[in-house]
Amino acid sequence: MAEETDVIVVGAGLSGLVAATEIADAGKRVIVVDQEGEQSIGGQAFWSFGGLFLVDSPEQRRLGIKDCFDLAMQDWIGAAGFDRDEDFWPRQWAEAYVAFAAGEKRAWLRAMGHRFFPVVGWAERGGYDAMGHGNSVPRFHVTWGTGPGIVEPFERRAREAMKSGRLIFKFRHRVDALSITNGTVDGVSGAVLAPDSVERGKSSSRNVIGEFALKAQAVIVASGGIGGNHELVRQNWPKRLGEPPKFMISGVPDHVDGRMIGITETSGARLINRDRMWHYVEGIQNWSPIWPRHGIRILPGPSSMWFDATGTRLPAPLFPGSDTLGQLKYIMSTGYDYSWFILTQSIIKKEFALSGSEQNPDLTGKSWRMTLRRATNKGAPAPVEAFKSHGVDFIVRDKIEDLVAEMNKLAGSDLLKLEHIRTQIEARDREIANPYVKDAQVMNIHNARRYIGDRLIRTASPHRILDPAQGPLIAVKLNILTRKTLGGFETDLESRVFGGEGSVIPGLYAVGEAAGFGGGGVHGYRSLEGTFLGGCLFSGRNAGRSAAKAVV
């Protein structure tokens, strides 16, 4: 006979933990199932940089940033580009989420012990008009403790609920089917996998040792996206971004495979906007990988010069940190699936950060001493220097002639012509001597340095790339890095899933990436960054509270 509970949550990532803890706090019983082991609790959020989108926060105000709901909503709509009939609920979610980010989000987290690093980052800066894509102001609030710091409050709440008997984890339980009775989703069934103590993120065993079945009044799908499944990424790749890359690296472990999305869709759930996705173009191959094809994203400041595979500088406003999908579209239009940064030691020292909790031991470990060294060290942060020394995508040379020769050698071609590269760099270097210029990227650097946060820790002093005193020269081969699914199951504001006939499927909820972080695509076509973890929090909270109320 199937074990019974009030609510089942499929997935022990951030959105699943949030939903489960809200259910338990409401006095209901919840079982959380996950195909991975207990060591993987928190899912992809654990590996993240921990950035959260907030509006008009105390951190912003202390730095002189003027933000408000209307400006944030303007930016969100400009980025999202909602233009489909299916965007009705995503748009409702967008307005509700921005209100959450401008309202109780910070206080809700703070009450659980969550804290932010005091300097607010400026991600996805756009560069079009005021109604176009991009954040008009810095809004990227980094969690003190990065990804583990945002998982911790909810893991702690979950373990407290375990002690009271309201929450049960069933790890190494792989869901293979939803059970439906008279049109209502009322349980799950699947395989019990063999115990596996493999390190978090590494590929675990799929050996089956048994079966299980669970019954409940509601099921919440919190299984994540498809970023680890390159075949599925290519299958859903949108034509507007060109042909899918032949070579990609993975920003997520291979168990992020979209399997549960397929199972849920087969059960009648309506999946929308499956062609909307978020992949980075500044990916580098991890010299010390944890999962297959493990890649890391560079979080660049504004100064590196960006060239496509043929050696042509990317057009304005496709500068580092400006428009991720605009850059992706341009790069794929060249007929190649990679590009290049060219920079100096002075730039890498001040401007390079790496996305991921494991790449930021100072912030992850909550060490102020280590964090302050970022601004005072002669070299770049230790993880960046490690990539510079060991990473296959990094080239370091004193002379531009030697640098370009090694770039061609790494690419296995002769596409890059020395004089073409040199001419573009020298032209940019002539612009750097004046505070008023026509080079749009140099304008962007001057604009960034007007913000105290960028001037202190994120933007190098303007200088000539070919100035030997700023060297050595560095080239970085940039790969396409798979990451987030922006489409997902269509849900109302209570995270209830719609079926193919346009009505809610009783008993079924979806949250996090499986729901396009809310509604089936709250971001529309593009993200403003810092919005993925927040979407897990908001959708998980809505689903948990709604399901708890529905349980009798």
C-alpha positions in Angstrom: 0.0 0.0 0.0 1.2 3.5 -0.8 2.5 5.7 2.0 0.3 8.7 2.5 0.9 12.3 3.4 -0.7 15.7 2.8 1.7 17.1 0.1 4.5 15.6 -1.9 7.3 17.8 -3.2 9.4 16.4 -6.1 12.8 17.9 -5.8 15.0 19.1 -2.9 16.4 22.2 -4.5 15.7 25.7 -3.3 12.2 26.0 -4.6 11.3 22.6 -3.2 12.7 23.4 0.2 10.8 26.7 0.3 7.5 25.0 -0.6 8.1 22.2 1.8 9.0 24.4 4.8 5.9 26.6 4.2 3.7 23.5 4.2 5.3 22.2 7.4 5.0 25.6 9.1 1.3 25.6 8.3 1.0 22.4 10.3 0.6 20.0 7.4 2.7 16.9 6.5 5.0 16.9 3.6 7.3 14.3 1.9 10.2 15.6 -0.2 11.5 13.1 -2.8 14.7 13.5 -4.8 16.7 11.2 -7.0 20.0 12.5 -5.7 21.4 11.8 -2.2 21.2 14.0 0.9 24.5 15.6 0.1 22.8 17.4 -2.9 20.2 19.1 -0.8 19.6 22.7 -2.1 20.2 21.7 -5.8 21.6 24.3 -8.1 21.2 27.1 -5.6 24.1 25.7 -3.6 26.4 26.2 -6.5 25.2 29.7 -7.3 26.8 33.1 -6.6 23.8 33.9 -4.5 22.6 37.0 -6.3 19.1 38.3 -5.6 17.1 41.0 -7.3 15.9 43.7 -4.9 14.3 47.1 -5.5 14.8 50.2 -3.3 16.7 48.2 -0.7 18.7 49.8 2.2 21.9 48.6 0.5 21.0 50.5 -2.6 20.0 53.6 -0.8 23.3 53.6 1.2 25.2 53.7 -2.1 23.1 56.5 -3.5 21.1 54.3 -5.9 17.6 55.6 -6.6 15.3 52.8 -7.4 11.5 52.2 -7.3 8.9 49.7 -8.4 8.0 51.7 -11.5 11.6 51.8 -12.7 12.1 48.1 -12.0 8.9 47.2 -13.7 9.9 49.3 -16.7 13.2 47.4 -16.9 11.5 44.0 -16.4 9.0 44.6 -19.3 11.8 46.0 -21.5 13.8 42.8 -20.9 10.9 40.3 -21.1 9.4 41.5 -24.3 6.2 39.7 -23.6 4.4 39.2 -27.0 2.5 35.9 -26.9 -1.0 34.9 -25.9 0.8 32.5 -23.5 2.4 35.4 -21.7 -0.8 36.3 -19.8 0.2 34.5 -16.6 4.0 35.2 -16.9 3.2 38.9 -17.0 1.0 38.6 -13.9 3.9 36.8 -12.2 6.3 39.5 -13.3 4.3 42.2 -11.7 3.8 40.2 -8.5 7.5 39.3 -8.3 8.8 42.8 -8.8 6.3 43.9 -6.0 7.7 41.2 -3.8 11.3 42.3 -4.6 10.3 45.9 -3.7 8.4 44.8 -0.7 8.7 42.0 1.8 11.3 39.8 0.2 14.3 41.3 2.1 12.6 41.4 5.5 11.3 37.9 5.0 14.8 36.5 4.3 16.4 38.7 7.0 14.0 37.2 9.7 15.6 33.8 8.9 19.1 35.1 9.4 19.9 35.8 5.7 22.3 38.7 5.1 23.7 40.6 2.0 27.2 41.7 1.0 26.9 45.6 1.3 28.0 46.5 -2.3 25.3 46.0 -4.8 26.3 44.7 -8.2 25.2 46.0 -11.6 24.3 43.1 -13.9 22.8 43.1 -17.4 23.3 46.8 -17.9 21.7 46.9 -21.3 22.8 49.9 -23.4 19.7 50.5 -25.6 17.0 53.1 -24.8 15.2 53.5 -21.4 12.5 51.1 -22.4 14.9 48.4 -23.7 16.7 45.5 -22.0 18.8 45.9 -18.9 18.9 47.2 -15.4 18.8 51.0 -15.2 20.5 50.8 -11.8 22.5 48.2 -9.8 20.1 45.6 -8.2 22.3 42.5 -7.9 22.5 41.8 -4.1 25.0 39.1 -3.3 24.2 36.8 -0.4 26.7 36.8 2.3 27.7 33.1 2.1 26.7 32.9 -1.6 24.6 29.9 -2.7 25.0 27.9 0.5 24.0 31.1 2.4 20.6 31.2 0.7 20.0 27.4 1.1 20.9 27.3 4.8 17.8 29.0 6.2 15.5 26.7 4.4 17.5 23.6 5.1 17.5 24.5 8.7 13.7 25.1 8.7 13.3 21.7 7.0 15.4 19.9 9.5 13.4 21.5 12.3 10.2 20.3 10.7 11.7 16.8 10.5 12.2 16.7 14.2 8.5 17.4 14.7 7.5 14.8 12.2 5.9 17.2 9.7 8.5 16.7 7.0 10.2 13.6 5.6 13.0 13.5 3.1 13.2 10.5 0.7 16.5 10.8 -1.1 17.5 8.4 -3.9 13.8 8.2 -4.8 13.3 8.8 -8.6 9.8 9.7 -9.6 8.8 7.9 -12.8 5.1 8.8 -12.9 2.4 10.9 -11.4 -0.8 9.1 -10.2 -4.1 10.7 -11.3 -7.5 9.7 -10.0 -10.7 11.2 -11.6 -8.6 14.0 -13.1 -6.8 14.9 -9.8 -3.1 14.4 -9.2 -2.9 12.4 -6.0 0.6 10.9 -5.8 3.8 9.7 -7.4 5.5 6.4 -8.0 8.9 5.4 -9.1 12.2 3.7 -8.4 14.4 3.5 -5.3 18.0 4.0 -6.4 21.0 2.4 -4.7 22.6 4.5 -2.0 25.5 6.6 -3.4 27.8 8.8 -1.3 29.3 10.4 -4.4 30.5 14.0 -4.0 27.8 16.7 -4.5 27.5 17.5 -8.2 29.2 14.4 -9.5 27.2 11.8 -11.5 25.4 9.4 -9.2 24.5 5.7 -9.7 21.2 4.9 -11.4 21.1 1.3 -10.1 17.5 0.5 -9.1 17.0 -1.5 -5.9 13.3 -1.2 -5.4 10.0 0.6 -6.1 7.9 3.1 -4.2 4.5 4.8 -4.3 3.2 7.8 -2.4 -0.2 9.3 -2.0 -1.1 12.9 -1.2 -3.7 15.6 -1.7 -1.3 17.7 -3.7 2.0 17.2 -5.6 4.5 20.1 -6.2 6.9 19.6 -9.1 10.2 21.3 -8.2 12.5 19.3 -10.4 14.5 22.1 -12.1 15.3 22.6 -15.8 17.1 21.0 -18.7 20.6 22.7 -18.7 22.5 19.4 -18.1 20.8 17.7 -21.1 22.5 19.2 -24.2 20.4 17.1 -26.5 17.2 18.6 -25.1 18.8 22.1 -25.1 19.5 21.8 -28.8 16.1 20.3 -29.5 14.4 23.4 -28.0 17.0 25.9 -29.3 15.2 28.9 -30.8 15.8 29.9 -34.4 16.0 33.6 -33.3 19.4 32.7 -31.7 20.7 31.0 -34.8 21.8 27.4 -35.0 22.5 25.6 -31.7 26.2 25.5 -30.8 28.2 22.4 -31.8 30.3 22.7 -28.6 28.8 23.7 -25.2 29.9 23.3 -21.6 27.5 22.8 -18.7 26.8 25.2 -15.9 24.8 22.6 -14.1 25.3 18.9 -13.2 24.1 16.2 -15.6 21.2 15.3 -13.4 19.5 18.6 -14.4 18.1 16.7 -17.4 14.5 17.7 -17.8 13.3 14.2 -17.1 10.5 15.2 -14.6 9.4 17.9 -17.0 8.7 15.3 -19.6 6.9 13.1 -17.1 4.7 15.9 -15.9 3.9 17.1 -19.5 2.9 13.5 -20.4 0.4 13.6 -17.5 -1.4 16.5 -19.2 0.4 19.6 -17.8 0.7 22.5 -20.2 4.3 23.4 -21.0 4.8 26.9 -22.6 7.6 29.0 -23.9 9.9 26.0 -24.1 12.1 27.9 -26.7 13.0 30.5 -24.1 16.3 29.8 -22.4 19.2 31.5 -20.7 22.7 30.5 -21.6 25.9 32.4 -21.0 28.6 33.3 -23.5 31.5 33.9 -21.1 31.9 30.2 -20.2 35.3 28.7 -19.5 36.1 25.0 -19.0 36.7 24.2 -15.4 40.3 23.0 -15.0 39.2 21.0 -11.9 35.7 19.7 -13.0 33.1 18.3 -10.6 30.5 17.3 -13.1 30.7 16.3 -16.8 31.6 19.2 -19.2 31.8 21.4 -16.1 32.0 25.1 -17.0 32.2 28.3 -15.0 31.0 31.7 -16.1 33.2 34.8 -15.9 31.4 37.7 -14.3 33.3 40.4 -16.1 33.6 44.1 -15.5 33.2 46.5 -18.4 36.7 46.9 -19.7 37.8 43.7 -21.5 37.7 44.0 -25.3 35.5 41.4 -26.9 36.2 39.9 -30.3 34.3 37.3 -32.3 36.0 34.2 -33.7 37.1 36.1 -36.8 38.8 38.9 -34.7 36.1 41.5 -35.2 35.1 43.5 -32.1 31.5 42.9 -31.0 29.3 45.9 -31.9 27.8 48.3 -29.4 26.2 47.8 -26.9 27.4 44.2 -26.7 30.0 44.9 -24.1 30.9 42.7 -21.1 27.9 42.6 -18.7 25.4 44.3 -21.0 23.1 41.9 -22.9 23.7 38.1 -22.5 21.2 36.9 -25.2 22.1 39.8 -27.5 25.7 38.6 -27.3 24.6 35.0 -27.9 22.6 35.9 -31.0 25.5 37.9 -32.4 28.1 35.2 -31.7 26.0 32.4 -33.3 25.4 34.6 -36.4 29.2 34.5 -37.1 29.0 30.8 -37.8 31.2 30.0 -34.8 30.2 29.1 -31.3 33.0 30.9 -29.4 34.5 34.3 -28.9 37.4 36.0 -27.2 38.3 38.5 -24.5 41.5 40.4 -24.7 42.5 42.2 -21.6 45.4 43.1 -19.2 46.6 42.0 -15.8 45.3 45.3 -14.4 41.8 44.4 -15.7 41.7 40.8 -14.6 42.8 41.8 -11.1 40.0 44.3 -10.6 37.2 43.1 -12.9 37.2 39.3 -13.1 35.0 37.3 -10.8 33.8 33.7 -11.3 30.2 32.7 -10.8 29.7 29.9 -8.3 30.0 29.4 -4.6 33.1 27.2 -4.9 34.9 29.9 -6.9 34.3 32.6 -4.2 35.7 31.1 -0.9 35.8 34.6 0.7 32.2 35.4 0.2 31.0 31.8 0.7 33.1 31.4 3.8 31.9 34.8 5.1 35.5 36.0 5.5 35.8 39.8 5.6 39.6 39.5 5.7 39.7 37.4 2.5 37.1 39.7 0.8 39.2 42.8 1.5 42.2 41.1 -0.1 40.3 41.3 -3.4 40.9 45.0 -3.5 44.5 45.0 -2.1 46.1 41.9 -3.7 48.6 42.4 -6.4 47.1 39.6 -8.4 43.5 38.6 -9.2 41.5 36.6 -6.7 43.1 33.2 -6.1 40.4 31.2 -8.1 40.8 33.5 -11.0 44.6 33.2 -10.9 44.2 29.5 -10.8 42.2 29.5 -14.0 44.7 31.9 -15.6 47.5 29.4 -14.7 45.7 26.1 -15.4 42.6 26.8 -17.5 42.8 25.6 -21.1 41.0 28.7 -22.3 43.5 31.2 -20.9 46.6 32.6 -22.8 49.1 35.0 -21.2 51.8 36.7 -23.2 53.7 40.0 -23.0 53.4 40.9 -26.7 50.3 41.1 -28.9 52.1 39.2 -31.7 52.6 36.2 -29.5 49.1 36.5 -28.0 47.4 36.3 -31.3 49.6 33.5 -32.5 48.6 31.4 -29.5 44.9 32.3 -29.9 45.0 30.9 -33.4 46.8 27.8 -32.1 44.2 27.2 -29.4 41.3 27.7 -31.9 43.0 25.4 -34.4 42.7 28.0 -37.2 44.2 31.1 -38.7 41.1 33.2 -38.5 42.7 35.9 -36.3 44.8 38.4 -38.2 47.4 40.2 -36.1 47.0 43.6 -37.9 43.2 43.5 -37.7 43.4 42.8 -34.0 46.1 45.4 -33.4 44.3 48.1 -35.3 41.2 47.8 -33.3 43.0 47.8 -30.0 45.1 50.8 -30.9 42.0 52.7 -32.0 40.4 52.0 -28.7 43.6 52.9 -26.8 43.6 56.4 -28.5 40.2 57.1 -27.0 41.3 56.3 -23.4 43.2 59.6 -22.9 40.2 61.8 -22.8 37.2 61.8 -20.4 34.9 62.5 -23.4 35.0 60.0 -26.2 33.0 58.4 -29.1 33.9 54.8 -28.3 30.8 53.5 -26.7 32.6 50.9 -24.6 34.9 53.6 -23.2 31.8 55.7 -22.5 30.4 52.7 -20.7 33.5 52.4 -18.5 33.3 56.1 -17.5 29.6 55.6 -16.7 30.4 52.5 -14.5 33.1 54.4 -12.6 30.5 57.1 -11.6 29.0 54.4 -9.4 31.0 54.0 -6.2 30.5 50.2 -6.0 32.0 49.7 -9.5 34.8 52.3 -8.9 35.9 50.6 -5.7 35.8 46.9 -6.6 34.6 46.2 -10.1 36.1 48.6 -12.7 39.8 49.0 -13.5 41.1 52.5 -13.9 41.0 53.3 -17.7 44.2 52.5 -19.4 45.6 51.4 -22.8 45.4 47.7 -23.4 48.8 47.8 -25.1 50.5 49.7 -22.2 53.3 47.3 -21.1 53.0 48.6 -17.5 49.4 47.2 -17.3 50.4 43.8 -18.6 50.9 41.0 -19.3 48.3 40.6 -22.0 45.6 38.0 -21.5 43.3 36.3 -24.0 40.4 34.1 -22.9 38.5 31.8 -25.2 34.8 32.1 -24.3 32.4 29.1 -24.8 28.6 28.8 -24.6 27.6 27.7 -21.1 24.2 26.1 -20.6 22.3 27.3 -17.6 18.6 28.1 -17.2 15.2 27.2 -18.7 13.0 30.3 -19.0 9.9 28.5 -20.1 8.0 26.0 -18.1 4.6 24.8 -16.8 1.9 27.4 -17.0 0.7 28.3 -13.5 -1.6 30.8 -11.8 -0.3 33.0 -9.0 -0.9 30.1 -6.5 1.5 27.9 -8.6 -1.4 25.6 -9.7 -0.6 24.0 -13.1 -2.9 24.4 -16.1 -3.8 21.5 -18.3 -4.1 21.4 -22.1 -7.8 22.5 -21.9 -6.9 25.7 -20.1 -8.2 24.7 -16.7 -6.2 24.1 -13.6 -5.3 20.4 -13.0 -6.5 19.7 -9.4 -3.7 18.7 -7.0 -0.8 19.7 -9.3 1.6 22.6 -8.6 4.9 23.6 -10.2 7.7 25.9 -8.9 11.1 27.2 -9.7 12.7 26.4 -13.1 10.1 23.7 -13.9 7.6 26.6 -13.9 9.9 29.0 -15.8 10.4 30.4 -12.2 6.7 31.2 -12.2 3.7 31.2 -14.6 5.6 29.4 -17.3 8.0 32.2 -18.1 8.1 35.1 -15.7 11.3 36.4 -17.4 9.9 36.5 -20.9 12.8 36.3 -23.4 15.5 37.7 -21.1 16.5 37.9 -17.5 17.7 41.0 -15.5 19.9 38.7 -13.4 19.6 38.0 -9.7 16.1 36.8 -10.6 16.5 33.1 -10.8 17.0 32.3 -7.1 14.3 34.9 -6.3 11.9 33.2 -8.6 12.6 29.9 -6.7 11.8 31.7 -3.4 8.7 33.4 -4.6 7.1 30.5 -6.5 8.0 28.0 -3.8 6.5 30.2 -1.2 3.3 30.7 -3.2 2.9 27.0 -3.9 3.6 25.9 -0.3 1.1 28.3 1.2 -1.5 27.5 -1.5 -1.1 23.8 -1.2 -1.2 24.0 2.6 -4.6 25.8 2.5 -6.0 23.3 0.0 -5.2 20.3 2.2 -8.2 19.2 4.3 
